[in-house]
Amino acid sequence: MKNPIKFLLAAAFILVFTLSLKAADVKEPNHAYDVAERFSTLETLEAGDVVILSETKIDEKIASEALKVDEKDVKDAMKELNVNDASELSEVQNDNPNNKNINLNINEKSSIQNPAQKIINKLNEKDSEIKTSTGKDKLLAAKAAIVKTTIIQNDPNIIGVVSSNPSFIMGYGSELKDTASVPIALIGRVPVKVSLENGIINVGDPLTSSTKKGYAAKSLSSGRIIGYAMEDYNERSNSERILVFVQPGTNNMQPQSAFFSKVNGSVVIKVG
């Protein structure tokens, strides 16, 4: 080797460069330190989308698993009880007018039961381990929450933001047919899509939904908010996303200094 010193220097440079890239790769996914939960959605969502809770529902498959009966029994019972969604089974009453032609004896112990009787029995069946829990409780717990992007200003149903990379995910999502589940940040530091619909955004400004689908904007009045800006946003900004401290709640029009301050160029969240 003609020049071992140059070779070692080149090798050292390559090693440092590689390690810096790896460090950057590790750092980027940790940009958002948020706690999220998986929710079902019927539309395509992107990271940073502001979402609302649109409905809760459950399909026959999940109902059958929750009640430990055949899916066919659930479907047949729904026809007999005249309900359109398996979630409605939890609301079935023995004196329901729609059930007048069905013998719904919840104490029925015969081996031959029609699907409606079987479902009613399961709904009222006590859990062997959790004595205060019933089949109805399990069915209600199996309901899937469906989210969709916001399309109006100050939407009162804001629940969170689609997370790019949550640090902790609660729950396991839904198995609802024709749906996908996405992590929705409920609290923490999250990149959020923003617009200038209500003017420039400064650090500490409360943010709400805008008329631009899935985007946030500065909140100008009391009402539901998604959280507080941790970065400025104006016409010169290079990205449509800014870091936001997601904390869904109500804007009480306090000044931004009540929540944030800048120390040596860094944003500090005030606690207490």
Secondary structure, DSSP 8 states (H G I E B T S, - for coil): ---HHHHHHHHHHHHHHHHHHHHHHHHGGGG--EEEEEEEESS---TT-EEEEEEEE--HHHHHHHHTS-HHHHHHHHHHHT-SSGGGGGG--TT-GGGTTS---TT---S---HHHHHHHHHH-B-SSSTT-BHHHHHHHT-EEEEEE--STT-TTEEEEE-SS-SEEES-----TT-EEEEEEEEEEEEEEB-STTS-B-TT-EEEE-SSTT-EEE--SSEEEEEEESS-B-TT-S-SEEEEEEEEEEE----GGGTEEEETTEEEE---
